[in-house]
Amino acid sequence: MKKIKVTIKQVTPVTTEQIDFGILDNKGRSIGLHIAISTAEFTVAPEDAKSYYWKTEEQIGVWFKVTMTCTRDGNWFGASQYPEYHRTVGELQNAIDKRKKSTFARYTKQFAKV
């Protein structure tokens, strides 16, 4: 598929959710997940655009955008995460559910009391 230059514009304000998994790390910090959701629109960029992304024509339009970041005591922790884009609410919810499950499992295993 041919890639084209596109710009991205946030369409709706960001809504956030802070999840506390009830797990403590070795320093006693509560482990959780910060979820930020909005909608974003990809449009074809002007030829002279200095800031753009490479996408396919199929990616033009409005998408649900989610960024999920691990937290310690409610503060972002670890590497920055790239946003994910999903076409439907169902796809968005599936991605969030999958990340919640995998993050909870990872930290439950890592900080399990022996």
N, CA, C and O atoms as a MOPAC input file, in Angstrom:
PM7 MOZYME 1SCF
protein

 N      0.83300 1    -1.18300 1     0.00000 1
 C      0.00000 1     0.00000 1     0.00000 1
 C      0.87600 1     1.24500 1     0.00000 1
 O      1.89900 1     1.32300 1     0.68100 1
 N      0.43900 1     2.19300 1    -0.77700 1
 C      1.17600 1     3.44700 1    -0.89000 1
 C      0.98200 1     4.30000 1     0.36300 1
 O     -0.13600 1     4.47100 1     0.84900 1
 N      2.09900 1     4.83400 1     0.87700 1
 C      2.04600 1     5.71900 1     2.04700 1
 C      1.90400 1     7.16200 1     1.56700 1
 O      2.48100 1     7.56600 1     0.55800 1
 N      1.11000 1     7.92800 1     2.33300 1
 C      0.92500 1     9.34500 1     2.03000 1
 C      1.18500 1    10.16000 1     3.29700 1
 O      1.07800 1     9.65300 1     4.41300 1
 N      1.52500 1    11.42700 1     3.09800 1
 C      1.74600 1    12.31700 1     4.23200 1
 C      0.39800 1    12.74700 1     4.79400 1
 O     -0.49900 1    13.15300 1     4.05600 1
 N      0.27300 1    12.65100 1     6.12200 1
 C     -0.96600 1    13.07400 1     6.77500 1
 C     -0.64700 1    13.91600 1     8.00500 1
 O      0.44700 1    13.84000 1     8.56500 1
 N     -1.61200 1    14.70800 1     8.40500 1
 C     -1.52300 1    15.42500 1     9.67400 1
 C     -2.55900 1    14.82200 1    10.61100 1
 O     -3.50400 1    14.16600 1    10.17300 1
 N     -2.37300 1    15.05100 1    11.88600 1
 C     -3.30800 1    14.53200 1    12.87300 1
 C     -3.80300 1    15.68300 1    13.73400 1
 O     -3.04300 1    16.56800 1    14.12700 1
 N     -5.10600 1    15.64400 1    14.01500 1
 C     -5.72200 1    16.68000 1    14.83300 1
 C     -6.57800 1    15.99100 1    15.89000 1
 O     -7.34800 1    15.08200 1    15.58000 1
 N     -6.43900 1    16.42800 1    17.13100 1
 C     -7.28300 1    15.89500 1    18.19200 1
 C     -8.68800 1    16.44900 1    18.00900 1
 O     -8.86200 1    17.66000 1    17.87300 1
 N     -9.69100 1    15.57600 1    18.00300 1
 C    -11.07000 1    15.97600 1    17.76700 1
 C    -11.81700 1    16.19200 1    19.08000 1
 O    -12.55500 1    17.16700 1    19.21800 1
 N    -11.63400 1    15.30600 1    20.02900 1
 C    -12.32900 1    15.43000 1    21.32000 1
 C    -11.30900 1    15.58600 1    22.43700 1
 O    -10.15900 1    15.17300 1    22.29100 1
 N    -11.72300 1    16.18100 1    23.55200 1
 C    -10.81600 1    16.29400 1    24.70200 1
 C    -10.42600 1    14.91000 1    25.22500 1
 O    -11.14700 1    13.93000 1    25.04000 1
 N     -9.29100 1    14.86100 1    25.86800 1
 C     -8.80500 1    13.61000 1    26.43900 1
 C     -9.55800 1    13.30300 1    27.73100 1
 O     -9.72900 1    14.17200 1    28.58700 1
 N    -10.00200 1    12.06400 1    27.85700 1
 C    -10.54500 1    11.59000 1    29.12800 1
 C     -9.54100 1    10.59200 1    29.68700 1
 O     -8.91300 1     9.84400 1    28.93700 1
 N     -9.39400 1    10.58500 1    31.00900 1
 C     -8.40600 1     9.69700 1    31.61000 1
 C     -9.03500 1     8.81000 1    32.66700 1
 O    -10.06300 1     9.13000 1    33.26500 1
 N     -8.38400 1     7.70000 1    32.86700 1
 C     -8.77100 1     6.77600 1    33.92400 1
 C     -7.49400 1     6.31000 1    34.59600 1
 O     -6.51600 1     5.98000 1    33.92500 1
 N     -7.50400 1     6.28400 1    35.91100 1
 C     -6.36100 1     5.80400 1    36.68200 1
 C     -6.78200 1     4.52000 1    37.38600 1
 O     -7.72400 1     4.52200 1    38.17800 1
 N     -6.08600 1     3.43000 1    37.09800 1
 C     -6.41100 1     2.13500 1    37.69200 1
 C     -5.32000 1     1.77600 1    38.69700 1
 O     -4.13100 1     1.86500 1    38.38900 1
 N     -5.72400 1     1.37200 1    39.89100 1
 C     -4.80200 1     0.88400 1    40.90800 1
 C     -5.03300 1    -0.61600 1    41.01700 1
 O     -6.13600 1    -1.05100 1    41.34800 1
 N     -4.00200 1    -1.40900 1    40.74200 1
 C     -4.15000 1    -2.86300 1    40.75400 1
 C     -4.10300 1    -3.46800 1    42.15700 1
 O     -4.34100 1    -4.66500 1    42.31900 1
 N     -3.79800 1    -2.65400 1    43.17400 1
 C     -3.71000 1    -3.19100 1    44.52800 1
 C     -2.45000 1    -4.01900 1    44.74000 1
 O     -2.40700 1    -4.87300 1    45.62500 1
 N     -1.42600 1    -3.76900 1    43.93100 1
 C     -0.14400 1    -4.47400 1    44.01900 1
 C      0.90300 1    -3.44200 1    44.42600 1
 O      0.90800 1    -2.32300 1    43.91400 1
 N      1.79000 1    -3.81900 1    45.34600 1
 C      2.87300 1    -2.92500 1    45.74400 1
 C      4.20100 1    -3.45700 1    45.22000 1
 O      4.45200 1    -4.66200 1    45.22400 1
 N      5.05600 1    -2.52300 1    44.76300 1
 C      6.39200 1    -2.93500 1    44.32900 1
 C      7.29500 1    -3.06100 1    45.55700 1
 O      6.83300 1    -2.90900 1    46.68800 1
 N      8.58500 1    -3.33900 1    45.33200 1
 C      9.52700 1    -3.54700 1    46.42700 1
 C      9.74700 1    -2.30100 1    47.27100 1
 O     10.24000 1    -2.39900 1    48.39500 1
 N      9.39300 1    -1.13700 1    46.75400 1
 C      9.53600 1     0.11600 1    47.49400 1
 C      8.21600 1     0.54600 1    48.13600 1
 O      8.12800 1     1.63300 1    48.70700 1
 N      7.19800 1    -0.29900 1    48.04300 1
 C      5.90900 1    -0.00600 1    48.65400 1
 C      5.01900 1     0.91600 1    47.82900 1
 O      4.02600 1     1.43300 1    48.34100 1
 N      5.36000 1     1.12900 1    46.56300 1
 C      4.54900 1     1.98700 1    45.69700 1
 C      3.43800 1     1.16500 1    45.05800 1
 O      3.64300 1     0.02000 1    44.65700 1
 N      2.27500 1     1.76200 1    44.97100 1
 C      1.12000 1     1.11600 1    44.36300 1
 C      1.28800 1     1.10400 1    42.84600 1
 O      1.60700 1     2.12600 1    42.23900 1
 N      1.07200 1    -0.05000 1    42.24700 1
 C      1.22300 1    -0.20400 1    40.79600 1
 C     -0.13000 1    -0.06400 1    40.12700 1
 O     -1.13000 1    -0.60900 1    40.59500 1
 N     -0.15000 1     0.67800 1    39.02200 1
 C     -1.40100 1     0.87500 1    38.30700 1
 C     -1.18200 1     1.13600 1    36.83500 1
 O     -0.10800 1     0.88900 1    36.28700 1
 N     -2.23200 1     1.64500 1    36.20600 1
 C     -2.21800 1     1.92000 1    34.77700 1
 C     -2.99200 1     3.20300 1    34.52400 1
 O     -4.11600 1     3.36200 1    35.00000 1
 N     -2.39600 1     4.11000 1    33.78100 1
 C     -3.04400 1     5.36800 1    33.38500 1
 C     -3.50900 1     5.19500 1    31.94200 1
 O     -2.72700 1     4.82100 1    31.06800 1
 N     -4.79600 1     5.47200 1    31.70000 1
 C     -5.37100 1     5.31800 1    30.36300 1
 C     -5.90500 1     6.67900 1    29.91200 1
 O     -6.70700 1     7.29700 1    30.61200 1
 N     -5.46300 1     7.13600 1    28.75700 1
 C     -5.92600 1     8.40500 1    28.19200 1
 C     -6.57700 1     8.12500 1    26.84000 1
 O     -5.95900 1     7.52400 1    25.96200 1
 N     -7.83600 1     8.56500 1    26.67500 1
 C     -8.60100 1     8.28100 1    25.45500 1
 C     -9.09800 1     9.58800 1    24.84300 1
 O     -9.54800 1    10.48800 1    25.55200 1
 N     -9.01000 1     9.67800 1    23.52300 1
 C     -9.59600 1    10.79600 1    22.77900 1
 C     -9.89200 1    10.30000 1    21.37100 1
 O     -9.68200 1     9.12600 1    21.06600 1
 N    -10.37000 1    11.17200 1    20.53100 1
 C    -10.48100 1    10.83800 1    19.11400 1
 C     -9.55000 1    11.76000 1    18.34600 1
 O     -9.31700 1    12.90600 1    18.73000 1
 N     -9.03500 1    11.23700 1    17.27000 1
 C     -8.09500 1    11.98300 1    16.44200 1
 C     -8.46500 1    11.79400 1    14.98000 1
 O     -8.99800 1    10.75600 1    14.58800 1
 N     -8.17600 1    12.80400 1    14.18900 1
 C     -8.49200 1    12.73600 1    12.76100 1
 C     -7.21900 1    12.87300 1    11.93800 1
 O     -6.45200 1    13.82300 1    12.09800 1
 N     -7.01400 1    11.89400 1    11.04700 1
 C     -5.91900 1    11.95600 1    10.08900 1
 C     -6.45300 1    12.54700 1     8.78700 1
 O     -7.45000 1    12.06800 1     8.24600 1
 N     -5.78900 1    13.58700 1     8.28900 1
 C     -6.15100 1    14.18800 1     7.00700 1
 C     -4.90600 1    14.29000 1     6.14400 1
 O     -3.78600 1    14.31100 1     6.65500 1
 N     -5.10300 1    14.35200 1     4.83800 1
 C     -3.97200 1    14.47700 1     3.92400 1
 C     -3.25800 1    15.79800 1     4.20400 1
 O     -3.88600 1    16.85300 1     4.29600 1
 N     -1.94400 1    15.71700 1     4.33600 1
 C     -1.14400 1    16.90600 1     4.65700 1
 C     -0.88700 1    17.72700 1     3.39900 1
 O     -0.78400 1    17.17200 1     2.30500 1
 N     -0.78400 1    19.04700 1     3.54800 1
 C     -0.39000 1    19.87100 1     2.41100 1
 C      1.01200 1    19.46500 1     1.93700 1
 O      1.81700 1    18.96800 1     2.72400 1
 N      1.29200 1    19.67500 1     0.67200 1
 C      2.59300 1    19.29600 1     0.11100 1
 C      3.76000 1    19.92000 1     0.87500 1
 O      4.81300 1    19.29800 1     1.02100 1
 N      3.57400 1    21.15500 1     1.36300 1
 C      4.66600 1    21.86600 1     2.02200 1
 C      4.68500 1    21.64700 1     3.54200 1
 O      5.40100 1    22.35100 1     4.25500 1
 N      3.91600 1    20.69300 1     4.03800 1
 C      3.85200 1    20.45100 1     5.48300 1
 C      5.22100 1    20.05900 1     6.02000 1
 O      5.91400 1    19.22300 1     5.44000 1
 N      5.59800 1    20.67100 1     7.12800 1
 C      6.88100 1    20.36000 1     7.75100 1
 C      6.71800 1    19.28500 1     8.83900 1
 O      7.68000 1    18.60700 1     9.20000 1
 N      5.51800 1    19.14200 1     9.34200 1
 C      5.23700 1    18.13800 1    10.36200 1
 C      4.14100 1    17.21400 1     9.83100 1
 O      3.04700 1    17.67600 1     9.50600 1
 N      4.42400 1    15.92500 1     9.74300 1
 C      3.45800 1    14.97900 1     9.18100 1
 C      3.81200 1    13.56300 1     9.60300 1
 O      4.88500 1    13.31000 1    10.15100 1
 N      2.89800 1    12.65300 1     9.34100 1
 C      3.08300 1    11.22900 1     9.57200 1
 C      2.90100 1    10.51200 1     8.24200 1
 O      2.25700 1    11.03800 1     7.33400 1
 N      3.46100 1     9.32100 1     8.12400 1
 C      3.23700 1     8.50300 1     6.93700 1
 C      2.15300 1     7.48600 1     7.25500 1
 O      2.30900 1     6.68000 1     8.17300 1
 N      1.06200 1     7.51600 1     6.51000 1
 C     -0.05400 1     6.57600 1     6.69300 1
 C     -0.53400 1     6.13200 1     5.31900 1
 O     -0.06900 1     6.63800 1     4.29800 1
 N     -1.46200 1     5.18900 1     5.29800 1
 C     -2.07700 1     4.76300 1     4.04300 1
 C     -3.41400 1     5.47600 1     3.88200 1
 O     -3.94200 1     6.04300 1     4.83900 1
 N     -3.95600 1     5.44400 1     2.67300 1
 C     -5.25500 1     6.09000 1     2.43300 1
 C     -6.34500 1     5.50100 1     3.32700 1
 O     -7.26300 1     6.21000 1     3.73800 1
 N     -6.24400 1     4.20900 1     3.62600 1
 C     -7.23800 1     3.55600 1     4.48300 1
 C     -7.23200 1     4.12700 1     5.90000 1
 O     -8.20300 1     3.96800 1     6.63900 1
 N     -6.15900 1     4.78100 1     6.27200 1
 C     -6.03900 1     5.31300 1     7.62800 1
 C     -6.55000 1     6.75900 1     7.74900 1
 O     -6.56000 1     7.32200 1     8.84300 1
 N     -6.96100 1     7.34100 1     6.65600 1
 C     -7.52700 1     8.69300 1     6.70000 1
 C     -8.87900 1     8.62300 1     7.41800 1
 O     -9.65000 1     7.68700 1     7.20900 1
 N     -9.15600 1     9.60500 1     8.25000 1
 C    -10.44100 1     9.65100 1     8.94100 1
 C    -10.27700 1     9.77200 1    10.43900 1
 O     -9.18500 1    10.03800 1    10.94000 1
 N    -11.37600 1     9.57300 1    11.15000 1
 C    -11.40000 1     9.72500 1    12.60100 1
 C    -11.16400 1     8.36400 1    13.26000 1
 O    -11.73500 1     7.35100 1    12.85600 1
 N    -10.32100 1     8.36800 1    14.26600 1
 C     -9.94000 1     7.16800 1    15.00300 1
 C    -10.06100 1     7.42300 1    16.49600 1
 O     -9.96700 1     8.56400 1    16.94700 1
 N    -10.27000 1     6.35800 1    17.26400 1
 C    -10.15800 1     6.43400 1    18.71300 1
 C     -8.67400 1     6.28300 1    19.04600 1
 O     -8.00100 1     5.38000 1    18.54900 1
 N     -8.18600 1     7.17300 1    19.88400 1
 C     -6.76600 1     7.17300 1    20.26400 1
 C     -6.66400 1     6.83400 1    21.74800 1
 O     -7.38100 1     7.40600 1    22.56900 1
 N     -5.77800 1     5.90800 1    22.09100 1
 C     -5.56200 1     5.54700 1    23.49500 1
 C     -4.06800 1     5.43300 1    23.76200 1
 O     -3.31600 1     4.86200 1    22.97200 1
 N     -3.66300 1     5.99100 1    24.89000 1
 C     -2.30300 1     5.84200 1    25.37500 1
 C     -2.39000 1     5.26500 1    26.77500 1
 O     -3.10300 1     5.79500 1    27.62700 1
 N     -1.66800 1     4.18200 1    27.01400 1
 C     -1.70800 1     3.52400 1    28.31300 1
 C     -0.30000 1     3.46400 1    28.87800 1
 O      0.62600 1     3.00800 1    28.20700 1
 N     -0.14100 1     3.92200 1    30.10900 1
 C      1.16400 1     4.02100 1    30.74300 1
 C      1.10600 1     3.44000 1    32.15100 1
 O      0.18000 1     3.73400 1    32.90600 1
 N      2.08300 1     2.62400 1    32.50500 1
 C      2.16200 1     2.08100 1    33.85600 1
 C      2.43800 1     3.20200 1    34.84800 1
 O      3.06800 1     4.20500 1    34.50900 1
 N      1.95900 1     3.02100 1    36.07900 1
 C      2.15800 1     4.03800 1    37.11400 1
 C      2.68300 1     3.41000 1    38.40200 1
 O      2.49400 1     2.22300 1    38.66900 1
 N      3.34700 1     4.25200 1    39.18400 1
 C      3.74300 1     3.93100 1    40.56000 1
 C      3.19500 1     5.06100 1    41.41800 1
 O      3.51500 1     6.22700 1    41.18600 1
 N      2.38200 1     4.73000 1    42.39700 1
 C      1.72600 1     5.73200 1    43.24300 1
 C      1.01700 1     6.79400 1    42.40800 1
 O      0.99200 1     7.96600 1    42.78500 1
 N      0.44400 1     6.39100 1    41.27900 1
 C     -0.30900 1     7.30000 1    40.43200 1
 C      0.52400 1     8.13700 1    39.48400 1
 O     -0.03200 1     8.89700 1    38.69100 1
 N      1.85600 1     8.01800 1    39.54400 1
 C      2.74500 1     8.77400 1    38.65000 1
 C      3.24300 1     7.87000 1    37.53000 1
 O      3.53100 1     6.69300 1    37.74800 1
 N      3.34100 1     8.42900 1    36.33900 1
 C      3.82600 1     7.64400 1    35.20700 1
 C      5.18400 1     7.06000 1    35.54600 1
 O      6.00000 1     7.70100 1    36.20900 1
 N      5.42200 1     5.83600 1    35.08500 1
 C      6.64800 1     5.13700 1    35.42000 1
 C      7.06300 1     4.29600 1    34.22000 1
 O      6.22800 1     3.64500 1    33.59100 1
 N      8.34000 1     4.31100 1    33.90900 1
 C      8.85400 1     3.47700 1    32.82900 1
 C      8.90400 1     4.21500 1    31.51200 1
 O      8.76300 1     5.43700 1    31.45300 1
 N      9.10500 1     3.45600 1    30.47100 1
 C      9.27200 1     4.01500 1    29.13200 1
 C      7.97900 1     4.66400 1    28.63900 1
 O      6.87900 1     4.23500 1    28.98800 1
 N      8.13300 1     5.70100 1    27.82400 1
 C      6.96900 1     6.33500 1    27.19900 1
 C      6.31300 1     5.34900 1    26.25200 1
 O      6.98500 1     4.52800 1    25.62800 1
 N      5.00500 1     5.43600 1    26.14900 1
 C      4.25300 1     4.52500 1    25.29100 1
 C      3.67100 1     5.27400 1    24.09600 1
 O      3.18200 1     6.39500 1    24.23300 1
 N      3.72700 1     4.65600 1    22.94300 1
 C      3.12100 1     5.24100 1    21.75400 1
 C      1.60400 1     5.10600 1    21.82900 1
 O      1.09300 1     4.14200 1    22.40000 1
 N      0.88900 1     6.05700 1    21.26000 1
 C     -0.57100 1     5.90500 1    21.23000 1
 C     -0.97000 1     4.79200 1    20.26100 1
 O     -0.25300 1     4.48300 1    19.30900 1
 N     -2.11200 1     4.21200 1    20.52700 1
 C     -2.71300 1     3.23000 1    19.61800 1
 C     -3.96200 1     3.87100 1    19.03600 1
 O     -4.62500 1     4.67200 1    19.69500 1
 N     -4.27900 1     3.51400 1    17.79800 1
 C     -5.46700 1     4.05000 1    17.12500 1
 C     -6.38400 1     2.89400 1    16.74600 1
 O     -5.93700 1     1.87900 1    16.21200 1
 N     -7.68100 1     3.06400 1    17.03200 1
 C     -8.66200 1     2.01700 1    16.75800 1
 C     -9.87800 1     2.63200 1    16.07600 1
 O    -10.27200 1     3.75500 1    16.38900 1
 N    -10.47100 1     1.89000 1    15.14300 1
 C    -11.61700 1     2.40100 1    14.37200 1
 C    -12.92600 1     2.37500 1    15.15900 1
 O    -13.76000 1     3.26600 1    14.99800 1
 N    -13.11400 1     1.37100 1    16.00300 1
 C    -14.40800 1     1.22100 1    16.68000 1
 C    -14.23200 1     1.22300 1    18.19500 1
 O    -13.14000 1     0.99000 1    18.71300 1
 N    -15.33200 1     1.49300 1    18.89000 1
 C    -15.32100 1     1.43800 1    20.35100 1
 C    -14.98800 1     0.02200 1    20.81200 1
 O    -14.28500 1    -0.15800 1    21.80600 1
 N    -15.48300 1    -0.97200 1    20.10200 1
 C    -15.19900 1    -2.36400 1    20.44900 1
 C    -13.71400 1    -2.68600 1    20.37000 1
 O    -13.16400 1    -3.31800 1    21.27200 1
 N    -13.06000 1    -2.25100 1    19.28800 1
 C    -11.62100 1    -2.47100 1    19.14500 1
 C    -10.85500 1    -1.74000 1    20.24300 1
 O     -9.89500 1    -2.27000 1    20.80300 1
 N    -11.28700 1    -0.51900 1    20.54400 1
 C    -10.66700 1     0.27000 1    21.60200 1
 C    -10.78700 1    -0.45000 1    22.94200 1
 O     -9.79700 1    -0.59500 1    23.65900 1
 N    -11.99900 1    -0.90300 1    23.28500 1
 C    -12.20900 1    -1.58100 1    24.56100 1
 C    -11.42700 1    -2.87800 1    24.64200 1
 O    -10.89600 1    -3.21200 1    25.70100 1
 N    -11.34500 1    -3.61400 1    23.54300 1
 C    -10.55700 1    -4.85400 1    23.53200 1
 C     -9.08400 1    -4.57500 1    23.81300 1
 O     -8.44100 1    -5.32200 1    24.55000 1
 N     -8.54600 1    -3.50100 1    23.22700 1
 C     -7.14200 1    -3.14000 1    23.44200 1
 C     -6.90500 1    -2.76200 1    24.90100 1
 O     -5.89900 1    -3.15700 1    25.49200 1
 N     -7.82600 1    -2.00200 1    25.47700 1
 C     -7.70100 1    -1.59700 1    26.87900 1
 C     -7.78700 1    -2.82500 1    27.79300 1
 O     -6.97300 1    -2.98100 1    28.70300 1
 N     -8.76300 1    -3.68600 1    27.55300 1
 C     -8.92300 1    -4.89100 1    28.37700 1
 C     -7.68100 1    -5.78400 1    28.30300 1
 O     -7.23100 1    -6.32400 1    29.31400 1
 N     -7.13600 1    -5.92900 1    27.09800 1
 C     -5.94200 1    -6.75800 1    26.90300 1
 C     -4.76400 1    -6.17900 1    27.68100 1
 O     -4.02900 1    -6.91500 1    28.33900 1
 N     -4.58400 1    -4.85800 1    27.60600 1
 C     -3.47000 1    -4.21700 1    28.31000 1
 C     -3.64600 1    -4.30200 1    29.82300 1
 O     -2.67800 1    -4.55200 1    30.54100 1
 N     -4.86500 1    -4.09800 1    30.31800 1
 C     -5.11700 1    -4.22500 1    31.75900 1
 C     -4.73800 1    -5.63200 1    32.22900 1
 O     -4.04100 1    -5.80000 1    33.23000 1
 N     -5.20400 1    -6.62700 1    31.49500 1
 C     -4.95900 1    -8.02400 1    31.86400 1
 C     -3.46900 1    -8.34900 1    31.84900 1
 O     -2.96000 1    -8.95800 1    32.78900 1
 N     -2.76800 1    -7.95000 1    30.79300 1
 C     -1.34200 1    -8.28400 1    30.68400 1
 C     -0.50600 1    -7.52500 1    31.71600 1
 O      0.45300 1    -8.07300 1    32.25900 1
 N     -0.86400 1    -6.26800 1    31.98700 1
 C     -0.12100 1    -5.47800 1    32.97100 1
 C     -0.33500 1    -6.04700 1    34.37100 1
 O      0.61500 1    -6.19600 1    35.13900 1
 N     -1.58400 1    -6.36300 1    34.69600 1
 C     -1.88100 1    -6.94800 1    36.00100 1
 C     -1.13500 1    -8.26600 1    36.17400 1
 O     -0.54000 1    -8.50500 1    37.22500 1
 N     -1.15900 1    -9.12400 1    35.15600 1
 C     -0.49100 1   -10.42700 1    35.23300 1
 C      1.02000 1   -10.25000 1    35.40600 1
 O      1.63600 1   -10.94000 1    36.21800 1
 N      1.61000 1    -9.33800 1    34.65200 1
 C      3.05500 1    -9.12200 1    34.72800 1
 C      3.47200 1    -8.68800 1    36.12600 1
 O      4.41900 1    -9.23500 1    36.69200 1
 N      2.77300 1    -7.71100 1    36.68300 1
 C      3.17400 1    -7.19600 1    37.98900 1
 C      2.75600 1    -8.09900 1    39.13700 1
 O      3.41700 1    -8.10800 1    40.17600 1
 N      1.68500 1    -8.85300 1    38.98100 1
 C      1.31500 1    -9.83900 1    39.99500 1
 C      2.42900 1   -10.87200 1    40.10800 1
 O      2.83800 1   -11.24400 1    41.20800 1
 N      2.91000 1   -11.32500 1    38.96400 1
 C      3.98600 1   -12.32100 1    38.94500 1
 C      5.28400 1   -11.72200 1    39.49500 1
 O      5.97400 1   -12.35800 1    40.29200 1
 N      5.61200 1   -10.51100 1    39.07500 1
 C      6.87200 1    -9.88500 1    39.46100 1
 C      6.93900 1    -9.60900 1    40.95900 1
 O      7.98500 1    -9.78800 1    41.58200 1
 N      5.81400 1    -9.17100 1    41.53700 1
 C      5.84200 1    -8.76600 1    42.94300 1
 C      5.01700 1    -9.67900 1    43.84900 1
 O      4.56300 1    -9.26800 1    44.91700 1
 N      4.83200 1   -10.92200 1    43.40700 1
 C      4.08800 1   -11.89200 1    44.22000 1
 C      4.81700 1   -12.11200 1    45.54000 1
 O      6.04000 1   -12.25100 1    45.57800 1
 N      4.06000 1   -12.14000 1    46.59500 1
 C      4.63900 1   -12.41800 1    47.91600 1
 C      4.93600 1   -13.91200 1    47.99100 1
 O      4.06800 1   -14.74700 1    47.74000 1
 N      6.16300 1   -14.22400 1    48.33700 1
 C      6.58000 1   -15.63100 1    48.40400 1
 C      6.49500 1   -16.13500 1    49.82600 1
 O      6.80500 1   -17.29700 1    50.08900 1

